[in-house]
Amino acid sequence: MKKFTIAKTFAVAAAAAMAIAMPLEGVAAAEKPGDGKTIHMARATWDTGWFTAEIYKQLLEKLGYEVPQVTTLDNPPFYQAVAQGDMDLWVNGWFPLHNSYKSTFEQGAEIVGAVAKGGALSGYLIDKKTADKYDIKYLEDFKKPEVAKLFDSNGDGKADLVACPPGWGCEKDISFQLKAYELEDTVNPIKAGYSASMADALGRYKNGQSIFFYTWTPNWTVGLLKPGKDVIWLQVKDVKLPPEEKDLVDAATVKGVEGCADDPCVMGMPANDIQPVANSAFLKENPAVRTLLEEVKVPVKDIFVQNAKMNDGADKPEDLQKQAAAWIEANADSVKKWLDDARAAAD
């Protein structure tokens, strides 16, 4: 009888312990729906997009996912990899600039959510001093040899344009437009590393020389060279876009662009949305990630602030991690809602 009583006592205690443990396990699972799962995440080769990539990485880790390494990739290999499932996602899609890659990724991946809507401008700029002195307002002005020579830094008679490296979406658009506007004989696109090329242009500007460059926002370039004060945005008289962007002509006219001679400004390139792209099968298996990607927003002005810090020397991996963590803490209320909604989606 005594043995039975002791056994029964142990059984009751074990059952009670299990009853306590099971809800705790359920809470842990709800809190960390990504526990035990690894995400293969990429980021773009342009460093102005690394801040947002780090923010999303840290948010995914708060959901329990492991993101051991964020791989830096050019556009073509990333879109191929995400379609095949070799990569799970990135948050550096630029649309419509990256529309030409849709045929590559849409069979296995998709756009989901938006980091920033409509705030990503892109186009051509020159220094304001030269623009004012020679009344240069349009990209088409560079058809004139006398204008091109003003921006010639190597004596070949062509204007040196800081363009985009091969593999970037903007490289395709710039190449198309130089041909479409008949500028191939008067403009030399520099396609080397963008940051190094812009640093060289900035040095020439500080020495009083004329500069001509392509850029986008958010970007440190327009933090150091203020549109309207140091540089001006060039317009086009007639918007000419690649075939896959032919329906976006109206989007190339943007209101309220500081540093443009006219308002609205006919910039020649449509304003872009910065958007995540993720593998569709991965999203189906991870509804918490889908919900997170759908809800997170990072204001363009916050990206500008970080890009300025990065350009001032706070550009080490540990700086990036601290900057993202500080942003998450400063936006705690929004972050809590995003994470709670993601956890609820996983239930």
N, C-alpha and C positions, 0 to 999 in steps of 0.2 A: 504494500500500500504506500509505504514511504517513497520507494523508488518511483512509483507511478506519479506521486504528487510532485516530486522534484522534476521529473521529465515534463510533466504538464506545465510546471512553472517556467521551465526553460523554453518550452514551445510558445507559451503566451508572450514571454519576453521577446523572443525572436520575431514573432508576428508583429508585435508593437514596434520593434526597431525597423522592420521592413515597411510598415505603414508610414513611419516617419521618413524613411529614406526615399521612398517612391515619390512623394510630392517634391522633395528637394531635388531629385534627379529631373523631375519634370520642369521645375523652375530653372535649373541649369540649362536644360535643352532649349527652353523658351528664350532664355537670356542669350544663349550662344548657338543659334541655329546652324552656324557654319562650323561647329566644333568637329575637328577631325578631317576637314575638307581643305584642299589647297586650291588657290586661284592662281592661274598663270596670267599675269597682267603685263601689259606693255605700256610704254609711253613714247611720245614722238621724239624726233631728233632735235626739234627746236626747244631750247631750254625754258622759253617763256610758258610752256605748257607743263612743266614738271611740278609746279606748285599745286595745281589742281589734281594732278595724278597722285601726289603724296597725300592730299586731303582724303581722297577716295580710298586709298590704300589703308589709311589709319581707321577710317570708318568701317571698312570691311573687316578689319582686325577686331574692332569692338564687337562685331557680330560673331566672333569666334573663328573666322576664316584665317588660314595661314596664307600670307602673301610673301613668300621667302625672297623673291627678287622681282623687281620691275625691269623688264627688258626694254632697252632703247632700240626702236626700229624705225626705218623709213616707211613711208606709206605703202608702197607695193608689197613688201614682205609681210607687213602686219595684216593688211586686208586679205591676203592669201591665207595666212596662218589662222586668222579668226574664222574664216569660212570653213576651213578644214578641221577646226577644233584643236589645233596645236597651241593657239592662244585663246584665252577666254574673253578678254575685253581690253579696251582702253577708253580713256575719256577725252581724247584729243582729236576727235573727228571734227572737220570744218565743212559745213554744208551751207551753200551749194559748191564750194570750192572742190570738195572731194567727190562730187557726183560722178566723175569719170571712173571711180573705183566701185561703184554700185554693182556693175555687172560682175565684178570679181567676188564680192562678198555676199550679195543678197540671197544666194542659194543656201547659205548655211549660217548667216549672221544677220543682224538687224540693228538699226538705230533705235536707241531707247533713252528717253528723257533728254534733258539739255542742261549743260553746265551754265551756259549763258545764251540768251536768245537775242539775236539781232544786234548785239553790241560789238561784234567783231568786224571792224572796217578793214579794208585793204586797198592799197593803191600806190601811186607814185608821188614822191615829194622832191622838191629842190629847195636850196637855201633861199630865204626871203630876200636877202640883199641882191642877189643876181636876178631874182624874179622881178623885183621892183625896178631895178636899173634898166632891164631890157624888155620889160612888159611881157613876161612869159607866164601864161596861164594854162596852156593846153599841152597835152602830150604830143599832139600833132605838130607843135612848134619845133620839135626836134627833127623834123624833116629838113629844116633849114641848116645847111652846113655851118653857117656863122653862129647859130645857137649851139649846135653840137660841139663846136670847138671850145666853147666856154667851159665845158665839163670834161674836157680831154686831159687826162693826167699822164698819159704816156706818149703823146705826140703823134698818134696815128690818125688824128683828125676826127675820131669818133667820140661821142659822149660815153663816159664810163658809168654804167648803171649797176649799182649793187642789186643784184637779182637774187634768185633762189637756187640752191644746189639741186642737182639732178635727183629725182625721186620725190621731191616736194610737189604738192598740188599746184602751188603758185608758179613753179618753174614751167609747167605746161601752159598756164594761162599767159605768162609773160612772153614765152616763145610765140604763141599764137598771135598775141597783140602786136608784137614787133613786126611780124609779117603782115598782119591785117592793116596796120597803119603805115606800112611801107617805110619802116625805120631800120631795117636790117643794114642799110648802107651807112647809117649815121649814128647808130647806137651799138655799143659793145656791152652785152650783158655779162657781168662778172658772176660766175656760178660756183665760186669757191665757198669755203665755210662761211656761213652768213655772219656770225658774230665777229670773226676776224676781219671780214670785208667791211663791216659797219664800223669797227674800231678804226680801221684805216681811213674811212670816209670822215669819221669824227675828227681824226687828227688833221686832215686836210682842211676841214671847216674851221678848226681853231687857228689854223695858219692863214685864214682869210681866203681860202680857195673855194670855188663853187663845187657843190655836191649834188648828186642825183641818185636817188635810191628808192627801192620798193620796201614797203613795210606793212605791218598789220597791227591792229590793236586787239587785246592789250599787248604792249611790247615796250621794253625799256628805251627803245630809240626815240619814241615820242614823249618820253619822260625827260630825256636829256636835251632833245631838240624840240622845243615847244612849237606846235603848229600855231601860226599866226604871229609868233614872235621871232623864232629862229628859222622856221621852214614853212612852206605852203604846200597844200595838196594840189596836184595838177588835175585838171578836168579833161574830159574828152568832148569833142563836138558831136560825135556819133558813137554810141556804144556798140562795140564789136566784141562778141564773146564766142568761145568755142561752141560747136554744135550741141553738145550735151547741156549747155547753159543758155541756149537760145531763148528759153521762156523766162529768163530772169533779167531781161534788159531793164525793166522798170525798177527792179531792186538795186540797180547801180546808181540811181538818183536818191540821195540821202539828205534829209533835212537837218539843219543845225550842226553842220560839220565845222568845228572851229579850225581856222586856218585855210579855209577855202574862199576864193574870191566871190563866189555866188552862193545864194541859199534859195532853193536846194542846190546841192553840189552834185554835178554829174561826174562821178568818180571813175567810171569805166569798169569797175568791178563791183559785184553785188555785195551787200552786207551779209555776213555769215552768222550762223548759229554754231556754237561750240557744243558738240554732242558726243555722248558715249556710243560706242559700237561694241556689241557683244555677240558671242556665239549663241544661236537660238536654242540648241539642245541644252547648253549650260544654263541658260535662263529658265528653261522649263524645269530643270532639276533643282534650281535654286531661286524660288520665288522671292525670297528675302532680298536677294541681290537685285532682281528686277525692280522691286518696289523702291529700293534705295536709289538706284539709277534714275528712276522716274521722278523722284522727289528732290534730290539734292540740287541746290543752286548756289553758285559762287559769283557774287557781283563782280563785274569787270573792274570797278574801281579798286576792289581788294586785290585783284590780280596785278593791277598797275603798281600798287604800294609794294607788294612783294617783289615784283620785277625790279623796282628801283633799288631795293635793299640788295638784291642779288647782284645787280650791276655795280653797286658800291663795294662789293667784296664779300658779302655774306652769301657765298655760293657753294659752300662745301655741303656734302650730304647731310652732316649733322645740323647745319644751318637750315636746310630745307625741312628736315624733320621737326625742328623747333618751330619754324614759321607755320607749318601746317597744324601742329599741335596747339599753338597759340590761337590760330584762327578758329579751330574747333572749340576751344574753351570760350572765346569771345562770342561765339554763336551758339552757346549751350542750349538755349530754348529750342531753336530750330533743329539742332542736332538730335536732341532728345526725341522730338516728334518723328524725325526721319527714322531713327533707330527703332522706336516703338512700333511704327507702321511696318517696318521691314520684319520685325519679329512676329507681328500679328499675321503677316502674309505667309509666314512659314508654318503657322499652326495648321 
